[in-house]
């Protein structure tokens, strides 16, 4: 169940997604929180550089591998504006991060982009559980998902 504290972290993810949009990137943002609820790290999408692997979830997995012990990673939570893509879900699993909470699902994002006439991504959007079985996943959160949808609409209106 998504708690009030979780909602606060998800709101920050949406803020980071908006920052990504303002910087010319697709609107995605993520926050890493320790098992005790303390903030650890955050990032936003940085793919406008031409490196399509610069997703925030992937960057947080790398950060966690370099800065956290395996037990700490297992009890952490990754909050994100959009459900992990398969690349980011795999990184999450390989690094051994814990729970994932997202505002909007990959299925929602794919449907929104199709409505906007955006061609499909080169990687199929799959649910996290198909990539990392056993990880605890919560989302989407309808009120925040609508905010994320608007960010995608704005990005693709200018793209």
C-alpha positions as CSV (number, residue, x, y, z in Angstrom):
1,X,0.0,0.0,0.0
2,X,1.3,3.5,-0.9
3,X,1.7,5.6,2.3
4,X,1.7,9.4,2.7
5,X,5.5,9.3,2.9
6,X,5.5,7.3,-0.4
7,X,3.3,9.9,-2.0
8,X,5.8,12.6,-1.0
9,X,8.6,10.8,-2.7
10,X,6.5,10.2,-5.8
11,X,5.6,13.9,-5.9
12,X,9.4,14.6,-5.9
13,X,9.7,12.2,-8.8
14,X,7.1,14.1,-10.8
15,X,9.0,17.3,-10.0
16,X,12.2,15.7,-11.3
17,X,10.3,14.6,-14.4
18,X,9.3,18.2,-15.0
19,X,12.9,19.3,-14.5
20,X,13.9,16.7,-17.2
21,X,11.3,18.1,-19.5
22,X,12.5,21.7,-19.0
23,X,16.0,20.5,-19.9
24,X,14.8,19.0,-23.1
25,X,14.6,15.4,-21.9
26,X,11.7,12.9,-21.8
27,X,9.9,13.5,-18.5
28,X,11.1,10.8,-16.0
29,X,12.4,11.3,-12.5
30,X,13.4,8.9,-9.7
31,X,14.3,8.9,-6.0
32,X,16.2,6.3,-3.9
33,X,15.2,5.9,-0.3
34,X,16.8,3.8,2.4
35,X,15.0,1.1,4.4
36,X,14.7,3.6,7.3
37,X,12.9,6.1,5.1
38,X,15.9,8.5,4.7
39,X,16.6,10.1,1.3
40,X,19.7,8.7,-0.5
41,X,19.8,10.0,-4.1
42,X,17.7,11.2,-7.0
43,X,18.1,11.7,-10.7
44,X,16.1,12.7,-13.8
45,X,16.2,11.6,-17.4
46,X,19.2,12.8,-19.3
47,X,18.8,11.1,-22.7
48,X,18.9,14.4,-24.7
49,X,22.7,14.0,-24.7
50,X,22.2,11.1,-27.2
51,X,22.9,8.3,-24.7
52,X,19.5,6.6,-24.5
53,X,20.7,4.6,-21.4
54,X,20.7,7.8,-19.2
55,X,17.5,6.8,-17.4
56,X,17.2,7.9,-13.8
57,X,16.4,4.4,-12.5
58,X,19.6,3.0,-14.2
59,X,21.7,5.8,-12.7
60,X,20.3,5.1,-9.2
61,X,21.1,1.4,-9.6
62,X,24.7,2.3,-10.5
63,X,24.8,4.8,-7.5
64,X,23.5,2.1,-5.2
65,X,26.0,-0.5,-6.4
66,X,28.9,1.9,-5.7
67,X,27.6,3.4,-2.4
68,X,25.5,0.8,-0.6
69,X,26.0,-2.6,1.0
70,X,23.9,-5.5,-0.5
71,X,21.7,-5.6,2.6
72,X,21.1,-1.9,2.4
73,X,20.1,-2.1,-1.2
74,X,17.7,-4.9,-0.5
75,X,15.7,-2.8,2.0
76,X,15.7,0.3,-0.1
77,X,12.8,1.6,-2.3
78,X,13.1,3.2,-5.7
79,X,10.3,5.7,-6.4
80,X,9.8,6.8,-10.0
81,X,7.5,8.8,-12.1
82,X,7.1,6.0,-14.6
83,X,7.4,2.2,-14.3
84,X,10.9,0.9,-15.1
85,X,11.7,0.0,-18.7
86,X,13.2,-3.5,-19.1
87,X,16.8,-2.1,-19.1
88,X,16.2,-0.3,-15.8
89,X,14.3,-3.2,-14.3
90,X,17.2,-5.5,-15.1
91,X,19.7,-3.1,-13.5
92,X,17.5,-2.9,-10.5
93,X,17.4,-6.7,-10.2
94,X,21.1,-7.2,-10.8
95,X,22.1,-4.6,-8.2
96,X,19.6,-6.2,-5.7
97,X,17.5,-3.1,-4.9
98,X,14.2,-3.6,-3.0
99,X,10.7,-2.3,-3.5
100,X,9.7,-0.1,-6.5
101,X,6.8,2.4,-6.4
102,X,5.8,4.2,-9.5
103,X,3.3,6.9,-10.4
104,X,2.4,5.7,-13.9
105,X,2.8,2.3,-15.5
106,X,4.6,1.4,-18.7
107,X,1.3,0.3,-20.2
108,X,-0.2,3.7,-19.4
109,X,2.8,5.5,-20.9
110,X,2.7,3.3,-24.1
111,X,-1.0,4.1,-24.5
112,X,-0.5,7.8,-24.0
113,X,2.3,7.9,-26.5
114,X,0.2,6.0,-29.1
115,X,-2.6,8.5,-28.6
116,X,-0.1,11.2,-29.4
117,X,1.0,9.5,-32.5
118,X,4.5,8.7,-31.1
119,X,6.1,5.7,-32.8
120,X,6.7,2.7,-30.4
121,X,10.0,2.6,-28.5
122,X,12.7,0.2,-29.8
123,X,12.3,-1.8,-26.6
124,X,9.0,-3.4,-25.7
125,X,7.4,-2.0,-22.5
126,X,7.1,-5.0,-20.1
127,X,5.9,-5.0,-16.5
128,X,8.7,-5.0,-14.0
129,X,7.6,-8.3,-12.6
130,X,8.3,-10.0,-16.0
131,X,11.9,-8.8,-15.8
132,X,12.6,-9.1,-12.0
133,X,10.2,-11.7,-10.5
134,X,9.7,-11.4,-6.8
135,X,10.4,-7.7,-6.4
136,X,7.6,-5.8,-4.6
137,X,6.1,-3.3,-7.0
138,X,3.3,-0.8,-6.3
139,X,1.6,1.6,-8.7
140,X,0.2,3.3,-10.6
141,X,-1.0,6.2,-8.5
142,X,-3.9,7.7,-10.5
143,X,-3.7,11.3,-9.3
144,X,0.0,11.5,-10.0
145,X,-0.3,9.4,-13.2
146,X,-2.4,12.2,-14.7
147,X,0.3,14.7,-14.0
148,X,2.9,12.5,-15.7
149,X,0.6,12.1,-18.7
150,X,0.5,15.9,-19.0
151,X,4.3,16.1,-18.9
152,X,4.5,13.5,-21.8
153,X,1.9,15.5,-23.7
154,X,4.0,18.7,-23.3
155,X,7.2,16.9,-24.3
156,X,5.8,15.4,-27.5
157,X,3.9,18.6,-28.4
158,X,7.3,20.3,-28.7
159,X,9.3,17.3,-30.0
